[in-house]
């Protein structure tokens, strides 16, 4: 598989490149902040993998749409406007977006959805995510995805982000808490607080390699997808 890697100079980009080479794939284009996109493609890649920034993501999607090459997006912190532009590009090419490419997180989200569906409505739900001190967006994209998972299963819920002061919990409220510190790769816990019992669904990433391995596995499967559209990790794994 020939890969064009966007965000190649970043921490995740470097790990994805290493993981790809170890899996006998080739990085045929490395795209950084100062890369001239029009002249960066010496060999036609089979797929673009993007771990960059919202600005870089949009530029790469537009380039890939012109070349008719699929894109995997691992960049988080995208705005509603960014997503609209991605949807526009997805009318011409397959685009897979994932807030987290860890296969373990993929399974954890399935468990969260099942718990939200099966547990009675009196179970209160809270989400806590922890990341390193340099993470730019809060809450994490994965926490927001888990919030969306719960919201799909439980109607009429409302979301709030952090608490302070005198604030008794509101029924049907889900609070998302973001913790930042040190070099924590990523930890996500969804709590289901019942009456006399608590269920916790937790995923901890000990190394960024888990995200890179998941991205490469997803890319291997996604390159055979030909129909344009916006895809999720669950569509290929």
C-alpha positions in Angstrom: 0.0 0.0 0.0 1.3 3.4 -1.0 0.5 6.1 1.6 0.5 9.9 1.4 0.9 11.0 5.1 -0.4 14.4 6.2 1.0 15.7 9.4 4.2 13.6 8.9 6.3 15.9 11.1 4.0 15.6 14.1 4.2 13.0 16.9 1.5 10.9 15.5 2.7 11.3 12.0 6.1 10.0 12.8 4.6 6.9 14.6 2.2 6.2 11.7 5.2 6.4 9.3 7.2 3.9 11.4 4.3 1.6 11.8 3.5 1.7 8.1 7.0 0.8 7.1 7.2 -2.0 9.6 4.0 -3.4 8.0 5.7 -3.3 4.6 3.9 -0.3 3.3 5.5 2.7 1.5 5.2 6.4 2.5 5.3 8.0 -1.0 4.5 11.6 0.1 5.1 13.4 3.4 2.9 16.4 3.8 3.8 19.0 6.5 2.7 22.6 7.2 4.9 24.1 4.6 4.5 21.4 1.9 3.5 22.6 -1.6 0.4 20.3 -2.1 0.3 20.7 -5.8 3.8 19.3 -6.2 4.0 16.9 -3.3 2.8 13.8 -5.1 5.6 12.0 -7.0 3.8 8.6 -6.9 0.1 8.3 -6.9 -0.8 6.9 -3.4 -3.5 4.4 -2.6 -4.7 6.4 0.3 -4.1 9.6 2.3 -3.8 9.3 6.0 -4.2 12.6 7.9 -3.1 13.4 11.4 -2.5 17.1 11.0 -4.6 20.1 11.8 -8.1 21.2 10.7 -6.6 23.5 8.1 -4.3 20.8 6.8 -7.2 18.3 6.8 -9.4 20.4 4.5 -6.5 21.1 2.1 -5.7 17.4 1.8 -9.3 16.3 1.4 -9.7 18.8 -1.5 -6.5 17.6 -3.1 -7.5 13.9 -2.7 -11.0 14.7 -4.1 -9.4 16.0 -7.3 -7.2 12.9 -7.5 -10.0 10.5 -6.6 -8.0 9.0 -3.7 -9.6 7.9 -0.4 -8.7 9.7 2.8 -8.5 8.6 6.5 -8.9 11.4 8.9 -7.5 11.1 12.5 -7.3 14.9 13.1 -9.6 16.1 15.9 -10.8 19.6 16.8 -12.7 20.0 13.6 -15.4 22.7 13.5 -18.9 22.3 12.0 -17.7 24.4 9.1 -14.7 22.0 8.6 -17.1 19.0 8.6 -19.3 20.6 6.0 -16.2 20.9 3.7 -15.3 17.3 4.4 -18.8 16.2 3.5 -18.6 18.1 0.3 -15.3 16.3 -0.6 -16.9 13.0 0.4 -19.4 13.4 -2.5 -16.4 12.6 -4.8 -14.3 10.2 -2.8 -14.5 7.8 0.2 -13.5 9.5 3.5 -13.2 7.7 6.8 -13.3 9.9 9.9 -12.4 8.5 13.4 -11.8 10.5 16.6 -9.7 7.5 17.8 -8.2 4.7 15.6 -7.6 2.4 18.6 -9.3 -0.9 18.0 -9.8 -1.1 21.8 -11.7 2.2 21.8 -13.8 0.9 18.9 -14.9 -2.1 21.1 -15.3 0.1 24.2 -17.7 2.4 22.3 -19.8 -0.7 21.4 -19.9 -1.6 25.1 -21.0 1.9 26.0 -23.8 1.9 23.5 -25.0 -1.5 24.8 -25.0 -0.3 28.4 -26.8 2.9 27.5 -29.5 0.8 25.7 -29.9 -1.8 28.3 -29.7 0.0 31.6 -32.8 1.7 33.1 -33.1 5.5 32.6 -32.4 6.2 36.3 -28.7 5.3 35.8 -26.8 8.6 35.7 -24.0 8.8 33.0 -20.8 10.8 33.3 -17.7 10.8 31.0 -14.2 11.5 32.1 -11.2 11.8 29.7 -7.5 12.3 30.5 -4.8 13.4 28.1 -1.3 14.9 28.1 -0.8 18.6 28.9 -0.1 19.5 25.3 -3.4 18.3 23.8 -5.0 21.2 22.0 -8.7 20.3 22.1 -11.0 19.6 25.0 -13.0 17.6 25.4 -11.3 15.0 23.3 -12.8 13.9 20.0 -13.2 10.4 21.5 -15.1 11.7 24.5 -17.5 13.6 22.2 -18.0 10.4 20.2 -18.9 8.5 23.3 -21.3 11.3 24.2 -22.9 10.9 20.8 -23.1 7.2 21.3 -25.0 7.6 24.5 -27.2 10.4 23.1 -28.3 8.1 20.2 -29.4 5.5 22.7 -31.0 7.8 25.2 -33.3 10.5 23.9 -33.8 13.9 25.5 -30.4 13.9 27.3 -28.5 17.2 27.6 -24.8 17.7 27.7 -22.7 19.9 30.0 -18.9 20.2 30.2 -17.4 20.4 33.6 -19.1 21.7 36.8 -18.4 24.3 39.4 -20.2 26.1 42.2 -23.5 24.8 43.6 -24.9 22.6 40.9 -27.1 19.6 41.9 -27.1 17.1 39.1 -30.0 17.6 36.6 -31.8 14.4 35.5 -31.0 13.3 32.0 -27.8 15.4 32.1 -24.5 13.9 30.9 -21.4 15.8 32.0 -18.1 15.5 30.2 -14.9 16.2 32.2 -11.5 16.9 30.6 -8.3 16.3 32.6 -4.9 17.4 31.3 -1.5 16.6 32.7 1.9 15.0 32.0 2.4 12.7 29.1 -0.8 10.6 29.4 -1.6 9.2 26.0 -5.3 8.9 26.6 -7.8 7.5 29.0 -11.6 7.5 28.6 -14.2 6.3 31.2 -17.9 6.3 30.9 -19.6 5.9 34.3 -23.1 4.5 34.8 -24.2 5.3 38.3 -27.2 3.2 39.5 -28.8 2.7 42.9 -26.3 0.8 44.9 -24.2 -0.2 41.8 -21.8 1.4 39.4 -20.6 0.3 36.0 -17.5 1.7 34.4 -16.3 1.2 30.8 -12.7 2.3 30.6 -10.1 2.4 27.8 -6.5 3.3 28.5 -3.9 3.9 25.8 -0.4 3.2 27.1 1.3 4.3 23.9 0.5 6.2 20.7 1.4 3.1 18.7 -2.1 1.7 19.3 -3.6 4.6 17.3 -1.1 4.1 14.5 -1.7 0.3 14.3 -5.4 0.9 14.1 -5.0 3.5 11.4 -2.9 1.3 9.2 -5.3 -1.7 9.7 -8.2 0.6 8.7 -6.3 1.9 5.7 -5.6 -1.6 4.4 -9.3 -2.3 4.5 -10.5 1.1 3.3 -8.4 1.2 0.1 -10.8 -1.4 -1.5 -13.8 1.0 -0.8 -14.7 2.7 -4.1 -18.1 4.3 -3.4 -17.8 8.0 -2.3 -19.2 8.9 1.1 -18.4 9.6 4.7 -17.4 6.4 6.6 -16.8 5.4 10.2 -14.3 3.0 11.7 -17.1 0.5 12.3 -17.8 0.4 8.5 -14.4 -1.3 7.9 -13.5 -3.1 11.1 
